[in-house]
Amino acid sequence: MKNRFEKGDMLEIIHPSGNQMMRLDTLTNMDGVPIEAAPGSPLHVRIPLGAQHEKALIARMLAV
């Protein structure tokens, strides 16, 4: 990940099968420990998406 994510953020899942919006309700570090926020690069986190979104890009939606 490059930018900050936190629980409650709206995300856009960008995938060849179609884009989707989702609220980030669960976020864990790579050890599976729940975290409230990920400060950004360089950090790896786990966001549960399911196999249908393998290799998808994820963008945080900014509030306007």
Secondary structure, DSSP 8 states (H G I E B T S, - for coil): --S-EETT-EEEEE-TT--EEEE----EETTS-B-SEE--SS--EE----GGGTT-EEEE----
